[in-house]
Amino acid sequence: MATGKEIRSKIKSVENTKKITKAMEMVAASKMRKAQDRMRAARPYSEKIRNIASNLSQANPEYTHPFMVKQDNSKNVGFIVVTTDKGLCGGMNTNSLRLLTAKLRELEGQGNKVQAVAIGNKGLGFLNRIGANVVAHAVQMGDTPHLDKLIGPVKVLLDAYQEGRLDAVYLVYTKFINTMKQEPMLQQLLPLSADRLEADRKAADAAGSHSWDYIYEPDVQSVIDELLVRYVEALIYQAVAENMASEQSARMVAMKSASDNAGNVIGELKLVYNKTRQAAITKELSEIVAGAAAV
């Protein structure tokens, strides 16, 4: 049985750990509110550009942007993997990477080769461990996503698809549902399906928006080319913003759970310490009584 001094040392160690996890929980709660506000602030722009892109795709059937053309020649597939830079956020990254692994096995079983762009240290480390071809990466994004840091790495895959060197591009991230729930997502980014754009248009109509006839300057092709690139960038930025909000929520929940568990461990250790102390006192009293009786 451990001595009283050893148990006191363990109690002190767990109390210090609890202080750290409690502080991290409070920091994550503060950052979570800012990340959620940032995520919600990006949604109106994302929704508006999605509506305009869906309307233009219906208004100009004579011109088809390369992002909407299905490729079946190269047997290469691209992945944009959005994860966190830091850990201690529960199973958030694990769930996303498990979804990615299942899709990679499916595609490789069909004879496809994979190219990946990693956004976040955890995803970059995972892709390197499994031997994936990482063509670009963006790490140390901080607490605020900046589109100028994302465009460079992501443009590698967008250009490759536009040139016909990729058959599809997928986006992996964690979607923010609420503080207690975050959902791993794997969605096809390219080619932009007509069904998805049509669904976006119907959703806008249901929300009270209207289909507009546009005047193009300088011409239809230039406007649609520029707009669809912005559309894809908006989808990626929104995914990164959702992932950051999910990260802070998951970290807050994980640290609260760790603090609660530390409190339970401290209670159990104090109980063991009291039992050990009582046993030592009882033993000493027994020895004193035995000595007095012998005299």
N, C-alpha and C positions, 0 to 999 in steps of 0.2 A: 504494500500500500504506500502511496506517495505521502511524503511528510507534509506538515503544515506549511513549511516555507516554500516547497515546490508548488503547492496548490495556490498559495498567495501570489506567487510569480505568474502562474498561468492566468489567474483572475485579472491581474494588472495588464497582462499582454492582451487579453480579449477586450478589456475596457478601452485600451488604446486603439485597438482595431475598430471598435464600435464608434469611437469619436471620429475616426477617419471616414467610415462609411456614412455616418450621419452628416458630416460636412459635405461629402460628395453628393449625397441625396439632395441637400438644399441647393447646391450649385446647379445640379441637373434640373431641378424644378424651376430655377430662375431662367436657365438657358432654354428650357422647354417652352416656356411662354413666348420668348422672343422668336424661337424657331417656328412655332405655330403661327404667330402673327406674320412672319416672313412668308411662310407657305401659303397662307390665305391671301396675302397681298399679291402673290404671283398668279393666283387662279383667274382673276378677271382678264388679265392679258392673255393667258393661255386659252381661256374659253373663247375670247373674241377672235384671236387669230385662227382658232380651230373652226369657228363659224364661217369666217371669210374664206378659208381654204376650201371648206366643203361647198360653199356657194360657187366659188370660181371653178371647182372641178365639175360642177353640174352645168355651169354656164358656157364652158368652152370644151365640148367633147371632141372638137377637131384637133386639139393639141393635148398631148399626153406627156407629162414631165417624166424624166427617167426614174424618179422616186416611185412612180406609180406603175412602172413596167416590171412584170415578173421575170426574173432571170432564172434560167435552169441549165446553165452551161458550165460554170466554173467548178462546181462541187466544193465551194468554199463558203463558209458561213461566219459572220461576225457577231461578237457579243460585246455589249457595253455593260460592265459589271460595276454596280454602285454599292459600295460598302462603307464602313466607318474607318477612320484612321486609328481609333483607339478601341480598346476592349471594354470589359466590365459593363456590358449592356445586355446581359442575359443571352438567350439563344437567337437573337435577331440576325446576326451575320450567318450563323450556322444554318438557319432555316432557308435563307436566300441561296447560300452556296449548295445546300442539298438539292434545291430546285434546279439550280444550274447544272449540277453533276448529272442528274437524271436526264436533262435535255442533251447534254454533251454525249452521254452514252447512246442515246437514241440517234443523234445525227452521225456520230462516228460509226455506228452499226450500219448506217445507210451509205457509208463510204465518203462522207464529207470531212473536209479539213476545217479547223477552227482557227480564227484570228480573234484576239480579244483586246479590248481597251479597259484598263482597270482604273476606277475612280475610288480611291481609298486604299490605305495600307493593307487592310485585312484581305481584300479581294486580290490585291497584287501578290501578297505572300501565298495565298491559296493557289492562284494560277501558276506561279513559279514552281510550287511543290508538285503539281500534277503534270508539269511539263508542257503547259499550253503555250501557244505562240502569242506572246504579248507584244503588240506592235506599238503601243503607246500607253502612257499612264499619267494620272494626275493625283498627287497625294498632298497631305498637309493643307487641306482646303480651309481649315479653320472653322469657325462657327457660322460664317456667312458665305454662301456659295456665290462665286463671281463667274459670270458667263464667259468673260474673256479667258479665264483659266481652263474652261471646259471646251471651248471651240477648237483649240489646236489639236488635242488628242482625239476628240470625236471626229474631226474633219478627215482624219486618216481613213476611217471606215466609210464615211459618207462619200468621199471621192472614189474609193475602191468600188463601192456599189454603183456609183454613177458611171464608172468606166467598164462595168460588166465583170469585174474580178470577184464579186461576191454575189451569191444567190439570195441572201437575206441577212438582215441585221436584227438582233434581238436585244432587248433592254431588260436587265435584271436589277430590281431594287426592292425596297420595303415600303409599302404604302401605309400612310398614317390613317388609322380608323378612329381611334380615340386614345386616351391616355393609357388605358389598360390593354389595348389590342392593336397590334401592328401586323399587317399581312404581307408575306413575301409575294412578289409579282414577277412574272416572266411574260413579256408581251412582245409581239413582233413590231418592230419599229419601221423597217423597210422590207418589202415594198409597202407603201401606203395603200391599203386595200380600199376599193371603192365602197365596200360594205361599211367599213368604219367611217369613212367620210359621210356616207349617206345617213348612218346612224347619228353622227354628230349634227347633221343638218336637221334631221327630224327632232332631235332633242332641242335644238335652238328654236324650231317652229313651235314646239310644245310649250317652250318657255315664253312665247309671245314675240319672238324675233321675226323678221320678215326677210324674204329673199330679195336682194337688191340687184339692179342692173348697173354694172360698173362702167366707167369711162377709163380707159387704160392710157397711161402715159409712161414711157414712150410707146410700148406695144404690149400685146397680150403675153407673148412668150417671156419677155423680160420680167414682167410683173409676177407671173406665176412662178418662174424660176426662183426669183428672190423670195417670194412669199413662202413657198414650200420649204426652202432651207430654213427660214425663220420659224416655220411651223415645227419642224423636226427639232431645232434648237430649243424651242419653248417646251416641247415634250421632255427633253433631256433635263433641262433646268428644273422643271417641275418635279421630275423624279428625284433629283438630288435634294431639292428642298423638302420633299416628303420624307426622304431617307434621313435627313438631319433631324427633322421633328420626331421621327420614330426613334432615332438613336437616343435623344435626350429623355424621351418618355420611358424607353426600355431601361435606360441607365438609372433613372429615378426609382422605378419599380424594383430593379435588381438591388440597388443600394438600400432601399427600405427593407427588403427581405433580408439582406445581410445584417442590417442593424437589429432587426427583430430576432434573428437567429443568434446573434452575439449576446443579446439580452437573455435568451433562453439558456445558452451555454454558461453565462455568468451565474445564473440562478442555480444551475446544477452543480457547478464547481463550489459555490458557497455552501450548498447542502452537504457535499462531500467533505468540505473543510470543517464544517461544524461537527459532523459525525466523527471525523478524525480527532478533532480537538477534545470532544467528549470522551472518546475512547482513551486518549492519553491521560486525561484527568482521572477517569475511573481507574486506570491502571496504577497511577501514582497513589490514589487513596487506598487501593487494595494493598499496595506494598507497605504504606504507612501503618495500616491496621495490622497487617501480618507481622511487621517488626515490633509493634507495641505488644502484641499478644505473645511474641517469643520472649520479650523481656519480662 
